[in-house]
Amino acid sequence: MNTAEPDLIKEKLKSFLAGLSGKRKVSDSIRLIDEEIIDSLNFVQLIIFIESEFKITLKPLDIHIEDFSDVSTLSDFIARKMLRRGGAKR
């Protein structure tokens, strides 16, 4: 994926999180930790998915729990990282 398209990022995240959590559907605003969509083990799987799917590297200092609060916030975080890496085109 070469572009930071927010809607496409959200759809890929929701699909992955639905499979990870066993939920049928994950909304943009569902609280990922509070609603138990992700736990500590799933969090690691989510990081691996994000790095692989969106071709970005997340260093430990890049990871702030508030960026993982819901799909919309996480999508914005990913889009920013993609733009910073210089590979995203508009």
Backbone as CSV, one residue per row, in Angstrom:
resi,resn,N_x,N_y,N_z,CA_x,CA_y,CA_z,C_x,C_y,C_z
1,MET,0.856,-1.180,0.000,0.000,0.000,0.000,0.893,1.231,0.000
2,ASN,0.743,2.050,-1.016,1.627,3.203,-1.167,0.990,4.524,-0.798
3,THR,-0.281,4.554,-0.586,-0.931,5.831,-0.306,-1.546,5.839,1.079
4,ALA,-1.628,7.028,1.625,-2.216,7.194,2.956,-3.695,7.552,2.788
5,GLU,-4.488,6.632,2.299,-5.914,6.842,2.094,-6.655,6.421,3.361
6,PRO,-7.188,7.390,4.103,-7.811,7.076,5.394,-8.912,6.018,5.331
7,ASP,-9.777,6.077,4.323,-10.864,5.094,4.252,-10.350,3.688,4.007
8,LEU,-9.353,3.561,3.151,-8.773,2.251,2.873,-8.043,1.713,4.106
9,ILE,-7.329,2.581,4.789,-6.650,2.180,6.022,-7.676,1.680,7.037
10,LYS,-8.767,2.421,7.226,-9.813,2.024,8.177,-10.402,0.668,7.827
11,GLU,-10.699,0.445,6.556,-11.300,-0.826,6.150,-10.367,-1.999,6.404
12,LYS,-9.088,-1.827,6.097,-8.119,-2.893,6.351,-7.985,-3.172,7.854
13,LEU,-7.958,-2.104,8.656,-7.879,-2.268,10.104,-9.114,-2.984,10.647
14,LYS,-10.295,-2.546,10.209,-11.534,-3.147,10.723,-11.627,-4.622,10.358
15,SER,-11.229,-4.958,9.165,-11.242,-6.358,8.750,-10.288,-7.192,9.608
16,PHE,-9.067,-6.694,9.797,-8.094,-7.417,10.615,-8.576,-7.549,12.062
17,LEU,-9.063,-6.465,12.628,-9.507,-6.479,14.028,-10.725,-7.362,14.234
18,ALA,-11.610,-7.420,13.259,-12.775,-8.306,13.361,-12.314,-9.758,13.426
19,GLY,-11.377,-10.122,12.573,-10.844,-11.484,12.601,-10.076,-11.786,13.865
20,LEU,-9.328,-10.826,14.325,-8.521,-10.992,15.535,-9.393,-11.183,16.771
21,SER,-10.471,-10.430,16.834,-11.309,-10.440,18.035,-12.483,-11.412,17.947
22,GLY,-12.765,-11.905,16.746,-13.918,-12.781,16.576,-15.230,-12.019,16.480
23,LYS,-15.151,-10.703,16.384,-16.353,-9.875,16.242,-16.760,-9.878,14.777
24,ARG,-18.041,-9.764,14.562,-18.541,-9.715,13.201,-18.176,-8.419,12.499
25,LYS,-18.321,-7.332,13.234,-18.073,-6.022,12.663,-17.422,-5.133,13.713
26,VAL,-16.461,-4.361,13.283,-15.777,-3.405,14.148,-16.038,-2.016,13.569
27,SER,-16.569,-1.121,14.374,-16.875,0.231,13.904,-15.667,1.143,14.062
28,ASP,-15.742,2.305,13.416,-14.654,3.286,13.489,-14.414,3.781,14.905
29,SER,-15.464,3.843,15.696,-15.362,4.480,17.016,-15.328,3.505,18.191
30,ILE,-15.364,2.206,17.931,-15.338,1.250,19.047,-14.007,1.376,19.792
31,ARG,-14.084,1.382,21.101,-12.894,1.514,21.943,-12.153,0.177,21.941
32,LEU,-10.998,0.140,21.303,-10.304,-1.122,21.040,-9.879,-1.859,22.305
33,ILE,-9.426,-1.139,23.295,-8.985,-1.790,24.537,-10.154,-1.934,25.497
34,ASP,-10.918,-0.877,25.678,-12.045,-0.904,26.616,-13.092,-1.952,26.238
35,GLU,-13.298,-2.149,24.940,-14.291,-3.120,24.460,-13.672,-4.496,24.232
36,GLU,-12.419,-4.652,24.657,-11.694,-5.919,24.568,-11.548,-6.435,23.143
37,ILE,-11.402,-5.503,22.190,-11.099,-5.897,20.822,-9.645,-6.356,20.758
38,ILE,-8.772,-5.665,21.497,-7.376,-6.091,21.578,-6.953,-6.209,23.032
39,ASP,-6.107,-7.195,23.282,-5.479,-7.357,24.590,-3.966,-7.315,24.353
40,SER,-3.193,-7.641,25.339,-1.737,-7.490,25.200,-1.159,-8.383,24.095
41,LEU,-1.638,-9.595,23.956,-1.138,-10.478,22.903,-1.597,-9.999,21.532
42,ASN,-2.869,-9.645,21.434,-3.396,-9.140,20.174,-2.737,-7.825,19.772
43,PHE,-2.318,-7.052,20.752,-1.654,-5.789,20.467,-0.369,-6.025,19.673
44,VAL,0.376,-7.047,20.064,1.602,-7.393,19.343,1.254,-7.824,17.915
45,GLN,0.217,-8.627,17.762,-0.209,-9.052,16.427,-0.653,-7.853,15.587
46,LEU,-1.315,-6.906,16.206,-1.752,-5.699,15.510,-0.551,-4.888,15.030
47,ILE,0.466,-4.741,15.852,1.677,-4.009,15.470,2.330,-4.689,14.261
48,ILE,2.436,-5.999,14.303,3.031,-6.745,13.186,2.214,-6.547,11.914
49,PHE,0.893,-6.610,12.038,0.010,-6.384,10.890,0.213,-4.980,10.313
50,ILE,0.217,-3.977,11.157,0.369,-2.589,10.703,1.688,-2.410,9.962
51,GLU,2.772,-2.921,10.527,4.081,-2.772,9.881,4.114,-3.478,8.524
52,SER,3.536,-4.650,8.465,3.538,-5.427,7.229,2.593,-4.849,6.180
53,GLU,1.381,-4.574,6.574,0.350,-4.123,5.636,0.602,-2.721,5.099
54,PHE,1.072,-1.828,5.960,1.212,-0.427,5.582,2.658,-0.020,5.331
55,LYS,3.569,-0.994,5.401,4.981,-0.771,5.091,5.593,0.374,5.896
56,ILE,5.307,0.358,7.197,5.896,1.341,8.103,6.589,0.602,9.234
57,THR,7.507,1.268,9.893,8.187,0.704,11.051,7.741,1.469,12.284
58,LEU,7.309,0.728,13.285,6.894,1.342,14.551,7.958,1.048,15.601
59,LYS,8.652,2.072,15.990,9.646,1.935,17.051,8.929,2.054,18.389
60,PRO,9.491,1.472,19.441,8.832,1.554,20.754,8.454,2.969,21.171
61,LEU,9.293,3.948,20.846,8.983,5.330,21.230,7.861,5.937,20.387
62,ASP,7.530,5.297,19.251,6.432,5.759,18.392,5.072,5.349,18.935
63,ILE,5.061,4.347,19.782,3.807,3.723,20.202,3.282,4.387,21.470
64,HIS,2.135,5.034,21.310,1.440,5.669,22.423,0.036,5.087,22.471
65,ILE,-0.376,4.620,23.612,-1.645,3.910,23.747,-2.824,4.736,23.240
66,GLU,-2.750,6.060,23.371,-3.867,6.893,22.904,-4.035,6.820,21.388
67,ASP,-2.978,6.494,20.642,-3.097,6.334,19.193,-3.843,5.057,18.811
68,PHE,-4.024,4.169,19.776,-4.687,2.890,19.545,-6.059,2.837,20.214
69,SER,-6.630,3.991,20.487,-7.895,4.031,21.226,-9.074,3.524,20.402
70,ASP,-9.124,3.860,19.123,-10.205,3.396,18.250,-9.685,3.351,16.813
71,VAL,-10.482,2.815,15.908,-10.046,2.632,14.527,-9.734,3.974,13.863
72,SER,-10.561,4.967,14.079,-10.333,6.272,13.447,-9.013,6.892,13.892
73,THR,-8.748,6.874,15.177,-7.506,7.434,15.705,-6.302,6.644,15.212
74,LEU,-6.414,5.336,15.207,-5.327,4.483,14.730,-5.084,4.707,13.240
75,SER,-6.132,4.849,12.483,-6.012,5.121,11.051,-5.276,6.441,10.798
76,ASP,-5.607,7.458,11.556,-4.925,8.749,11.433,-3.441,8.617,11.768
77,PHE,-3.141,7.860,12.817,-1.752,7.612,13.223,-0.977,6.931,12.085
78,ILE,-1.573,5.911,11.488,-0.923,5.189,10.399,-0.705,6.103,9.196
79,ALA,-1.726,6.886,8.859,-1.601,7.809,7.724,-0.460,8.801,7.949
80,ARG,-0.344,9.320,9.159,0.755,10.248,9.473,2.110,9.564,9.314
81,LYS,2.211,8.334,9.805,3.474,7.587,9.680,3.806,7.332,8.217
82,MET,2.809,7.015,7.417,3.037,6.759,5.995,3.511,8.027,5.287
83,LEU,2.934,9.151,5.627,3.342,10.416,5.016,4.760,10.794,5.423
84,ARG,5.113,10.528,6.670,6.464,10.859,7.169,7.541,10.008,6.522
85,ARG,7.200,8.773,6.197,8.227,7.904,5.628,8.566,8.301,4.209
86,GLY,7.719,9.163,3.607,8.013,9.678,2.288,7.510,8.807,1.153
87,GLY,6.895,7.667,1.482,6.415,6.774,0.429,4.979,7.028,0.034
88,ALA,4.270,7.822,0.798,2.871,8.070,0.481,2.758,9.162,-0.580
89,LYS,1.870,8.923,-1.526,1.657,9.882,-2.598,0.233,10.378,-2.556
90,ARG,0.055,11.614,-2.878,-1.293,12.188,-2.910,-1.725,12.388,-4.309
